[in-house]
Amino acid sequence: MVPNSQPAESRAAEALVRQLLAWVDERPRTYGETMDAWRTSCPRLPVWEDALDFGLVEVTAPPAARLAERPVRITARGRSFLSGLPWA
């Protein structure tokens, strides 16, 4: 068995981001619903923030929609990440 070169913490964070993307991909989600399910106060587990910063998810913005009601969706980059394809 070849040891994984990523630290365990990095692999865990990547697994959580994949879980978030799969969850968003299951059915339409709103920003409010996503924050209820994925927001964390732990600075060591910024799953939502990492996915957003890396361009893996986006919050779409209908002109008059309140933030909590705006749809969240996976980007093309996020789909590549979720499927294990190169995305960087």
C-alpha positions in Angstrom: 0.0 0.0 0.0 1.4 3.4 -1.0 1.0 6.0 1.9 -1.1 9.0 1.0 1.1 12.1 0.8 -1.7 14.4 2.2 -1.9 15.1 5.9 -4.9 13.4 7.6 -6.5 16.8 8.3 -6.3 17.8 4.7 -7.9 14.5 3.5 -10.7 14.9 6.1 -11.4 18.5 4.9 -11.5 17.3 1.3 -13.9 14.5 2.2 -16.2 17.0 3.9 -16.1 19.3 0.8 -17.0 16.3 -1.3 -19.9 15.5 1.1 -21.1 19.1 0.8 -21.1 19.0 -3.0 -22.9 15.6 -3.1 -25.5 17.0 -0.7 -26.1 20.1 -2.8 -26.3 17.9 -5.9 -29.0 15.7 -4.4 -31.8 18.2 -5.0 -32.2 22.0 -5.3 -31.0 23.8 -2.1 -31.3 27.3 -0.9 -28.6 29.4 0.8 -30.6 29.4 4.0 -31.0 25.6 4.0 -27.3 25.2 3.2 -26.2 27.4 6.0 -28.5 25.6 8.5 -26.9 22.3 7.5 -23.2 23.3 6.9 -22.3 26.4 8.8 -19.7 25.9 11.5 -18.1 28.1 14.1 -15.1 25.9 14.1 -12.2 27.6 12.3 -10.6 24.3 11.6 -13.6 23.1 9.5 -14.5 25.8 7.1 -16.2 23.4 4.7 -18.7 25.9 3.1 -16.1 28.7 3.0 -13.5 26.4 1.3 -16.0 25.2 -1.3 -17.1 28.8 -2.0 -13.5 30.2 -2.1 -12.3 27.5 -4.5 -15.3 28.1 -6.8 -16.8 24.7 -6.3 -20.3 26.1 -5.4 -22.1 29.4 -6.1 -25.1 31.2 -4.8 -27.2 32.4 -7.7 -28.9 35.8 -7.3 -32.4 36.4 -8.6 -32.7 40.2 -8.5 -35.3 40.4 -5.7 -34.6 37.2 -3.8 -33.6 37.4 -0.1 -30.2 35.8 0.5 -31.7 32.9 2.4 -33.9 32.0 -0.6 -31.2 32.2 -3.2 -30.4 28.9 -4.9 -27.0 27.2 -4.2 -25.5 25.1 -7.0 -22.4 23.3 -7.9 -20.1 24.9 -10.5 -18.5 23.1 -13.4 -15.3 23.1 -11.3 -17.2 21.6 -8.4 -18.5 18.8 -10.7 -15.0 18.0 -11.7 -13.9 17.9 -8.1 -16.8 15.8 -7.1 -16.2 13.3 -9.9 -12.4 13.1 -9.1 -11.3 14.9 -12.2 -8.6 17.6 -12.1 -10.2 20.9 -11.1 -7.4 23.2 -10.1 
